Amino acid sequence: MLAAAERVEEVKATLELVPNDPDEARRVAARQAEGQAIEALALRMAGLSYDQIAERMGVDVVNVQKLVERQVTRARNTLSEPMRDLENSRLDRVQAAIWPDALKGDPTAVGLFLQISARRARMNGLDAPKQIALSANVRVEMQQALADLRSVVLGEVVSEALDERDGPGDRDG
């Protein structure tokens, strides 16, 4: 009878852990998923294979791969913004140091400023995608180039065949 009473208390305690509020239930599920992702990444970093992690965590291998990938992506996204801010601060300091000389027209300072500006634009995604202008005649030009190449290659093949047939020095040249 004591074992049954203990089991009832255990079930009650478990039920008390289940939130009644749907938003709270989502938050609990999110925390559990986050914990799983962290555990999977930690095990992967410790050298375990995806199969070993899946077995240890009791989930399938594909799920483990997704957990690890999601956690790595989250870590990258979390770190990239502070790193970009730090690098922008460094570029600001260097630019401030050369700015007076650049304003005076010093070619070295102007060149450095342009390099700093280009680096900042690339890092912050400010450069517009490069536009590639394609001629309407690209197909015709490519066909002509292939025809020219074909005639050169065939000309060499024909020439070699004639050389083989006539023997060295027998052809009129």
VEXDREN-2710 file (C-alpha; in Angstrom, 1 decimal):
% VEXDREN-2710
k/r/px/py/pz
1/MET/0.0/0.0/0.0
2/LEU/2.9/2.3/0.8
3/ALA/4.3/1.8/-2.7
4/ALA/1.0/2.8/-4.3
5/ALA/0.8/5.9/-2.1
6/GLU/4.3/6.9/-3.1
7/ARG/3.4/6.4/-6.8
8/VAL/0.4/8.6/-6.4
9/GLU/2.5/11.4/-4.8
10/GLU/5.0/11.0/-7.6
11/VAL/2.3/11.3/-10.3
12/LYS/0.9/14.4/-8.4
13/ALA/4.4/16.0/-8.4
14/THR/4.8/15.3/-12.1
15/LEU/1.4/16.9/-12.8
16/GLU/2.3/20.0/-10.8
17/LEU/5.3/20.4/-13.1
18/VAL/3.1/20.5/-16.2
19/PRO/2.0/24.1/-16.7
20/ASN/-1.7/25.0/-17.1
21/ASP/-0.9/28.1/-19.1
22/PRO/-0.2/27.3/-22.8
23/ASP/2.4/30.1/-23.1
24/GLU/4.2/28.7/-20.1
25/ALA/4.0/25.2/-21.6
26/ARG/5.7/26.6/-24.8
27/ARG/8.4/28.3/-22.7
28/VAL/9.1/25.1/-20.8
29/ALA/9.2/23.2/-24.1
30/ALA/11.6/25.8/-25.6
31/ARG/13.9/25.6/-22.5
32/GLN/13.9/21.8/-22.8
33/ALA/14.7/22.0/-26.5
34/GLU/17.4/24.5/-25.8
35/GLY/18.9/22.2/-23.2
36/GLN/18.8/19.3/-25.6
37/ALA/20.6/21.4/-28.3
38/ILE/23.3/22.5/-25.8
39/GLU/23.8/18.9/-24.7
40/ALA/24.0/17.6/-28.3
41/LEU/26.6/20.3/-29.2
42/ALA/28.6/19.7/-26.0
43/LEU/28.7/15.9/-26.8
44/ARG/29.7/16.6/-30.4
45/MET/32.4/19.0/-29.3
46/ALA/33.6/16.2/-26.9
47/GLY/34.2/14.0/-29.9
48/LEU/31.1/11.8/-29.9
49/SER/29.6/10.8/-33.3
50/TYR/26.1/11.7/-34.2
51/ASP/25.1/8.1/-33.8
52/GLN/26.6/8.0/-30.3
53/ILE/24.9/11.2/-29.3
54/ALA/21.5/9.9/-30.7
55/GLU/21.9/6.7/-28.7
56/ARG/22.9/8.5/-25.5
57/MET/20.1/11.1/-25.8
58/GLY/17.4/8.7/-27.0
59/VAL/16.6/10.6/-30.2
60/ASP/17.2/9.8/-33.9
61/VAL/20.4/10.8/-35.7
62/VAL/18.7/13.4/-38.0
63/ASN/17.3/15.1/-34.9
64/VAL/20.8/15.2/-33.3
65/GLN/22.2/16.8/-36.5
66/LYS/19.5/19.4/-36.5
67/LEU/20.0/20.2/-32.8
68/VAL/23.8/20.6/-33.3
69/GLU/23.3/22.7/-36.4
70/ARG/20.7/24.9/-34.8
71/GLN/23.0/25.5/-31.8
72/VAL/26.0/26.3/-33.9
73/THR/24.0/28.7/-36.0
74/ARG/22.7/30.4/-32.9
75/ALA/26.2/30.7/-31.5
76/ARG/27.4/32.2/-34.8
77/ASN/24.6/34.7/-34.9
78/THR/25.1/35.6/-31.3
79/LEU/28.9/36.2/-31.8
80/SER/28.8/37.9/-35.2
81/GLU/27.1/41.2/-34.0
82/PRO/29.6/41.9/-31.2
83/MET/32.5/41.0/-33.4
84/ARG/31.2/43.3/-36.1
85/ASP/30.8/46.1/-33.6
86/LEU/34.4/45.6/-32.3
87/GLU/35.8/45.6/-35.8
88/ASN/33.8/48.8/-36.7
89/SER/35.2/50.4/-33.6
90/ARG/38.8/49.5/-34.7
91/LEU/38.1/50.9/-38.1
92/ASP/36.7/54.1/-36.6
93/ARG/39.9/54.5/-34.5
94/VAL/42.2/54.0/-37.5
95/GLN/40.1/56.3/-39.7
96/ALA/40.1/59.0/-37.0
97/ALA/43.9/58.8/-36.9
98/ILE/44.4/59.3/-40.6
99/TRP/41.5/61.6/-41.2
100/PRO/43.3/64.9/-40.8
101/ASP/46.0/63.8/-43.3
102/ALA/43.3/62.5/-45.7
103/LEU/41.6/65.9/-45.6
104/LYS/44.9/67.6/-46.5
105/GLY/45.1/65.4/-49.6
106/ASP/47.9/63.2/-48.4
107/PRO/47.8/60.4/-51.0
108/THR/48.9/57.7/-48.5
109/ALA/46.2/58.7/-46.1
110/VAL/43.5/58.9/-48.8
111/GLY/44.5/55.4/-50.0
112/LEU/44.2/54.1/-46.5
113/PHE/40.9/55.8/-46.0
114/LEU/39.6/54.2/-49.2
115/GLN/40.8/50.7/-48.0
116/ILE/39.1/51.3/-44.6
117/SER/35.9/52.4/-46.3
118/ALA/35.9/49.4/-48.6
119/ARG/36.5/47.0/-45.7
120/ARG/33.7/48.6/-43.7
121/ALA/31.3/48.4/-46.6
122/ARG/32.1/44.7/-47.2
123/MET/31.8/43.8/-43.6
124/ASN/28.5/45.5/-43.1
125/GLY/27.0/44.4/-46.4
126/LEU/26.8/47.9/-47.9
127/ASP/28.3/46.9/-51.2
128/ALA/25.6/46.5/-53.9
129/PRO/25.7/43.1/-55.7
130/LYS/27.8/43.3/-58.8
131/GLN/25.8/43.6/-61.9
132/ILE/26.9/41.6/-64.9
133/ALA/25.9/43.0/-68.2
134/LEU/25.2/40.2/-70.7
135/SER/25.2/41.1/-74.4
136/ALA/22.1/39.9/-76.3
137/ASN/24.6/38.5/-78.8
138/VAL/26.3/36.3/-76.2
139/ARG/24.9/33.1/-77.7
140/VAL/26.0/34.1/-81.2
141/GLU/29.4/35.1/-79.9
142/MET/29.8/31.7/-78.1
143/GLN/28.7/29.8/-81.2
144/GLN/31.2/31.7/-83.3
145/ALA/34.0/31.0/-80.7
146/LEU/33.1/27.3/-80.7
147/ALA/33.1/27.2/-84.5
148/ASP/36.5/28.9/-84.6
149/LEU/37.9/26.5/-82.0
150/ARG/36.4/23.5/-84.0
151/SER/38.1/24.7/-87.2
152/VAL/41.4/25.1/-85.4
153/VAL/41.2/21.7/-83.8
154/LEU/40.0/20.0/-87.0
155/GLY/42.6/21.9/-89.0
156/GLU/45.3/20.5/-86.7
157/VAL/43.8/17.0/-86.9
158/VAL/43.6/17.1/-90.7
159/SER/47.1/18.4/-90.8
160/GLU/48.4/15.6/-88.6
161/ALA/46.5/13.1/-90.7
162/LEU/48.0/14.4/-93.9
163/ASP/51.5/14.3/-92.3
164/GLU/51.0/10.7/-91.3
165/ARG/49.7/9.8/-94.7
166/ASP/52.4/11.6/-96.7
167/GLY/55.2/11.0/-94.3
168/PRO/57.6/13.6/-93.0
169/GLY/58.8/16.1/-95.6
170/ASP/56.5/14.8/-98.5
171/ARG/53.9/17.6/-98.2
172/ASP/54.1/20.8/-100.1
173/GLY/54.3/23.6/-97.8
END
